[in-house]
Amino acid sequence: MQPLPAPWLGQPQPPQPQSAPGPGLGALAATLALAAVIVLYAAADREPQPAEPERRRRSAREPVVVGRADPSTAREIERLIDKYMEMLRISGPRPIVRLRDNLGRRWLGRAWRKIGAPGTTAAATTTIELQRAIIGHQRTLERVVAHEMIHHRDFLSMDDLDKARLRLGIRQEGHGEQFLQGAAMVNAQMGPGFVTIKSDQEDVLATNTRLFFVLIQPAMRDRLGWTWAARLSPTASQWAARKIAQGARLVSTTDERWAAGPRIGHGRVAIPEDAENVERLKALYDTGTPVALPTASLPAAQAAM
């Protein structure tokens, strides 16, 4: 690009040396992140740090399952944790296990560990969360526990550089080479395909017995769509009332196939893709158990009726 004339001199400025194009913003951000990791790692190398602070060091035999769980379930989970601590040759604290009961779940088990900044309080061990729906089937429960215990092993083996990356938001591949090595160790003893990266058709889940709400409404091309909610907030109730005035129906059900779409009040609807579910949704619209909304949620004209 040629320099513009200098208006105060009336003559062009002398040619300026052209600089080479700089790196893109993505490359610059990656360079800065890497530099920050190196600085953190070098600081840890230069000044030996004490062991990462913990809220409270867990004893080797402290109960694994915390929160609401019946004694037999807690004992079985603890037995499996001990089994895979030994099988995977994990040295360190056992994980904490919490049971969840989520409708519309997208996972059967998950593991996480909070890594605090140097000098701050950090979690003493991994937290593993398990869905209650897997508790009733022994093989499914053990497969999920084995999977999450590999993550526990990998978390405990993180070095200072891994932790520095994580603090910067640079996450490791959760099911990379290290995980696959752990899966191979388990599968060598438990059989091929016992631990997989994702859940598969072999997993058996308990049937849901909890009622939840499904709002079924006319959608595109004379087809029905749905949204759902475990509970109706005041905002969701008002949204449902407006849709009911336009021909929608609010029903309750325990069929979890309808707990896999958008939530009531979020503005989007899910539409069945296969003929079987098209018919199932129509039957639920026609014969499902209706739910009466609180009067305060209804439009004025309906509330006055």
C-alpha positions as CSV (number, residue, x, y, z in Angstrom):
1,M,0.0,0.0,0.0
2,Q,1.5,3.4,-1.0
3,P,1.7,6.1,1.7
4,L,-0.8,9.0,1.5
5,P,0.4,12.5,0.9
6,A,1.2,14.5,4.0
7,P,-1.3,17.3,3.9
8,W,0.8,19.7,6.0
9,L,3.7,19.4,3.6
10,G,1.8,19.1,0.3
11,Q,4.3,16.3,-0.7
12,P,4.2,12.6,-0.4
13,Q,5.9,11.0,2.6
14,P,9.1,9.1,1.9
15,P,8.4,5.4,1.2
16,Q,8.3,3.3,4.4
17,P,9.7,-0.2,4.6
18,Q,7.1,-2.8,4.2
19,S,6.7,-5.3,7.1
20,A,6.0,-8.9,6.5
21,P,2.4,-10.0,7.3
22,G,2.1,-11.1,11.0
23,P,0.6,-14.3,12.3
24,G,-3.1,-14.7,12.5
25,L,-5.0,-14.1,15.7
26,G,-5.4,-17.8,16.2
27,A,-1.7,-18.4,16.0
28,L,-1.0,-15.5,18.3
29,A,-3.4,-16.7,20.9
30,A,-1.9,-20.2,20.8
31,T,1.6,-18.7,21.2
32,L,0.5,-16.6,24.2
33,A,-1.2,-19.6,25.8
34,L,2.0,-21.7,25.3
35,A,4.1,-18.9,26.7
36,A,1.9,-18.7,29.8
37,V,2.2,-22.5,30.3
38,I,6.0,-22.3,30.0
39,V,6.0,-19.4,32.6
40,L,3.9,-21.4,35.0
41,Y,5.9,-24.5,34.6
42,A,9.2,-22.7,34.9
43,A,8.0,-21.0,38.1
44,A,7.0,-24.3,39.6
45,D,10.4,-25.7,38.5
46,R,12.4,-22.8,40.0
47,E,10.6,-22.7,43.3
48,P,9.7,-26.2,44.5
49,Q,6.1,-26.2,45.6
50,P,4.6,-28.2,48.4
51,A,2.0,-30.8,47.5
52,E,-1.1,-29.3,46.0
53,P,-3.3,-28.1,48.9
54,E,-6.4,-30.1,49.7
55,R,-9.6,-29.4,51.5
56,R,-9.0,-32.5,53.6
57,R,-6.9,-35.5,52.9
58,R,-9.2,-38.6,52.5
59,S,-8.2,-41.7,54.5
60,A,-7.7,-44.9,52.6
61,R,-10.9,-46.5,54.0
62,E,-13.2,-43.4,54.1
63,P,-16.6,-44.2,52.5
64,V,-16.6,-43.7,48.8
65,V,-20.3,-43.0,48.2
66,V,-21.6,-39.7,49.6
67,G,-25.1,-38.4,49.6
68,R,-28.3,-40.4,49.4
69,A,-27.7,-44.1,48.7
70,D,-29.1,-47.3,50.3
71,P,-26.4,-49.3,52.2
72,S,-26.4,-52.3,49.7
73,T,-25.8,-50.0,46.7
74,A,-23.1,-48.1,48.6
75,R,-21.3,-51.4,49.5
76,E,-21.5,-52.7,45.9
77,I,-20.1,-49.5,44.4
78,E,-17.3,-49.5,47.0
79,R,-16.4,-53.1,46.1
80,L,-16.2,-52.1,42.4
81,I,-14.0,-49.1,43.2
82,D,-11.6,-51.3,45.2
83,K,-11.6,-53.9,42.4
84,Y,-10.5,-51.3,39.8
85,M,-8.1,-49.5,42.1
86,E,-6.2,-52.8,42.2
87,M,-6.8,-53.8,38.6
88,L,-5.6,-50.5,37.2
89,R,-2.8,-50.3,39.8
90,I,-3.9,-46.9,41.1
91,S,-1.9,-45.5,43.9
92,G,-3.6,-42.6,45.7
93,P,-7.0,-41.7,47.2
94,R,-10.1,-43.4,46.1
95,P,-12.7,-41.2,44.3
96,I,-15.8,-39.7,45.7
97,V,-19.0,-41.2,44.1
98,R,-22.3,-39.3,43.9
99,L,-25.5,-40.7,42.5
100,R,-27.7,-38.6,40.2
101,D,-31.2,-39.1,38.8
102,N,-31.4,-36.9,35.7
103,L,-34.2,-37.0,33.2
104,G,-33.1,-36.4,29.7
105,R,-29.6,-37.6,30.7
106,R,-26.9,-37.6,28.1
107,W,-24.4,-39.6,30.2
108,L,-24.5,-42.6,32.4
109,G,-21.3,-41.8,34.3
110,R,-18.8,-38.9,34.4
111,A,-15.6,-38.0,36.3
112,W,-14.1,-34.7,37.1
113,R,-11.5,-33.1,39.3
114,K,-11.1,-29.5,40.2
115,I,-7.6,-28.1,39.6
116,G,-7.1,-24.9,41.6
117,A,-4.4,-22.3,40.9
118,P,-1.1,-22.8,42.7
119,G,-1.5,-21.8,46.3
120,T,-5.3,-22.2,46.4
121,T,-7.5,-25.0,47.7
122,A,-8.1,-27.8,45.3
123,A,-10.1,-31.0,45.4
124,A,-8.4,-33.9,47.1
125,T,-9.5,-36.5,44.6
126,T,-11.7,-37.2,41.6
127,T,-15.5,-37.0,41.8
128,I,-17.4,-39.7,39.9
129,E,-21.1,-39.2,39.2
130,L,-23.3,-42.2,38.3
131,Q,-26.9,-42.2,37.1
132,R,-29.3,-44.2,39.4
133,A,-30.7,-45.8,36.2
134,I,-27.7,-48.1,36.0
135,I,-27.8,-49.3,39.6
136,G,-30.2,-52.2,39.0
137,H,-28.1,-54.0,36.3
138,Q,-24.8,-55.4,37.6
139,R,-22.9,-55.6,34.3
140,T,-23.9,-52.1,33.2
141,L,-23.0,-50.6,36.6
142,E,-19.6,-52.3,36.5
143,R,-18.8,-51.3,32.9
144,V,-19.6,-47.6,33.8
145,V,-17.5,-47.7,37.0
146,A,-14.6,-49.3,35.2
147,H,-14.7,-46.6,32.5
148,E,-14.8,-43.8,35.1
149,M,-12.0,-45.4,37.2
150,I,-9.7,-45.1,34.1
151,H,-10.4,-41.4,34.1
152,H,-9.7,-41.3,37.9
153,R,-6.3,-43.0,37.2
154,D,-5.5,-40.5,34.5
155,F,-6.5,-37.5,36.7
156,L,-4.2,-38.7,39.5
157,S,-1.3,-39.0,37.1
158,M,-1.4,-35.4,35.9
159,D,1.9,-33.6,36.2
160,D,2.4,-29.9,36.9
161,L,2.4,-29.1,33.1
162,D,-0.9,-30.9,32.6
163,K,-2.4,-28.9,35.5
164,A,-1.1,-25.7,34.2
165,R,-2.6,-26.4,30.8
166,L,-6.0,-27.2,32.4
167,R,-6.0,-24.0,34.4
168,L,-5.7,-22.2,31.1
169,G,-8.6,-24.1,29.7
170,I,-6.5,-26.4,27.5
171,R,-8.1,-29.8,28.1
172,Q,-6.5,-33.1,27.3
173,E,-8.3,-35.6,25.0
174,G,-10.5,-37.5,27.5
175,H,-10.4,-40.7,25.5
176,G,-6.9,-40.5,24.0
177,E,-4.0,-42.9,24.1
178,Q,-3.8,-42.9,27.9
179,F,-7.4,-43.8,28.3
180,L,-7.2,-46.6,25.7
181,Q,-4.2,-48.1,27.5
182,G,-6.3,-48.3,30.6
183,A,-9.3,-49.8,28.7
184,A,-7.0,-52.4,27.3
185,M,-5.8,-53.4,30.8
186,V,-9.5,-53.9,31.9
187,N,-10.6,-55.6,28.8
188,A,-7.7,-58.1,29.0
189,Q,-9.3,-59.3,32.3
190,M,-13.0,-58.6,31.8
191,G,-13.3,-59.5,28.1
192,P,-13.2,-57.6,24.8
193,G,-15.4,-54.5,24.6
194,F,-16.1,-54.5,28.4
195,V,-14.9,-50.9,28.5
196,T,-15.8,-48.7,25.5
197,I,-15.4,-45.0,24.8
198,K,-19.2,-44.5,24.6
199,S,-22.2,-46.5,26.0
200,D,-23.7,-49.1,23.7
201,Q,-26.7,-51.3,23.2
202,E,-25.5,-53.7,25.8
203,D,-26.2,-51.2,28.6
204,V,-29.4,-51.9,30.5
205,L,-31.2,-49.0,32.3
206,A,-34.0,-49.0,34.8
207,T,-37.4,-47.8,33.5
208,N,-38.2,-44.3,34.5
209,T,-41.1,-43.9,37.0
210,R,-41.0,-40.1,37.5
211,L,-43.7,-38.1,35.8
212,F,-42.6,-35.1,33.8
213,F,-44.4,-32.5,31.6
214,V,-44.6,-32.6,27.8
215,L,-46.0,-29.7,25.8
216,I,-47.2,-31.0,22.4
217,Q,-48.0,-28.4,19.8
218,P,-48.7,-28.1,16.1
219,A,-45.5,-27.5,14.2
220,M,-44.4,-27.4,10.6
221,R,-46.3,-29.1,7.8
222,D,-49.2,-30.3,9.9
223,R,-46.8,-32.3,12.2
224,L,-46.7,-32.2,15.9
225,G,-43.6,-31.1,17.9
226,W,-42.8,-31.3,21.6
227,T,-40.9,-29.6,24.5
228,W,-40.6,-30.9,28.0
229,A,-39.8,-30.0,31.6
230,A,-39.2,-31.8,34.9
231,R,-40.8,-28.9,36.7
232,L,-42.8,-25.9,35.5
233,S,-41.3,-22.5,36.5
234,P,-43.6,-19.5,36.4
235,T,-42.0,-18.5,33.0
236,A,-42.5,-22.0,31.6
237,S,-46.1,-22.1,32.8
238,Q,-46.8,-18.7,31.1
239,W,-45.2,-20.0,27.9
240,A,-47.3,-23.2,28.0
241,A,-50.5,-21.2,28.6
242,R,-49.8,-19.1,25.5
243,K,-49.2,-22.3,23.4
244,I,-52.3,-24.0,24.8
245,A,-54.3,-21.0,23.6
246,Q,-53.0,-21.7,20.1
247,G,-53.9,-25.4,20.2
248,A,-51.1,-27.1,22.2
249,R,-51.7,-29.7,24.9
250,L,-49.8,-30.1,28.2
251,V,-49.6,-33.7,29.4
252,S,-47.7,-35.7,31.9
253,T,-45.8,-39.0,31.2
254,T,-43.0,-41.2,32.3
255,D,-41.9,-42.2,28.8
256,E,-38.3,-40.9,28.6
257,R,-38.2,-40.7,24.9
258,W,-39.9,-37.3,25.3
259,A,-37.3,-36.1,27.7
260,A,-34.7,-35.7,25.0
261,G,-35.8,-32.4,23.3
262,P,-35.7,-28.7,24.1
263,R,-37.2,-27.5,27.4
264,I,-40.5,-25.7,27.6
265,G,-40.2,-22.0,27.1
266,H,-36.9,-22.1,25.2
267,G,-38.5,-21.2,21.9
268,R,-37.6,-24.4,19.9
269,V,-39.5,-27.6,19.4
270,A,-38.4,-31.2,18.6
271,I,-40.1,-33.0,15.8
272,P,-40.1,-36.8,15.5
273,E,-38.1,-38.1,12.6
274,D,-39.5,-41.7,12.3
275,A,-43.0,-42.8,11.6
276,E,-43.3,-44.8,14.9
277,N,-42.6,-41.8,17.1
278,V,-44.9,-39.5,14.9
279,E,-47.7,-41.9,15.8
280,R,-46.7,-42.1,19.5
281,L,-46.6,-38.3,19.8
282,K,-50.0,-38.0,18.2
283,A,-51.5,-40.6,20.5
284,L,-50.0,-38.7,23.5
285,Y,-51.5,-35.5,22.2
286,D,-54.9,-37.1,21.8
287,T,-55.1,-39.3,24.9
288,G,-52.3,-38.2,27.3
289,T,-53.1,-37.2,30.9
290,P,-53.8,-33.5,30.7
291,V,-52.1,-31.1,33.2
292,A,-54.1,-28.1,34.5
293,L,-52.0,-24.9,34.8
294,P,-52.3,-22.5,37.7
295,T,-54.9,-19.8,37.0
296,A,-52.2,-17.1,37.3
297,S,-50.4,-18.6,34.3
298,L,-53.5,-18.4,32.0
299,P,-54.2,-15.4,29.6
300,A,-56.9,-13.1,31.0
301,A,-59.6,-14.4,28.6
302,Q,-59.0,-18.0,29.7
303,A,-58.7,-17.2,33.4
304,A,-62.1,-15.5,33.3
305,M,-63.9,-18.5,31.9
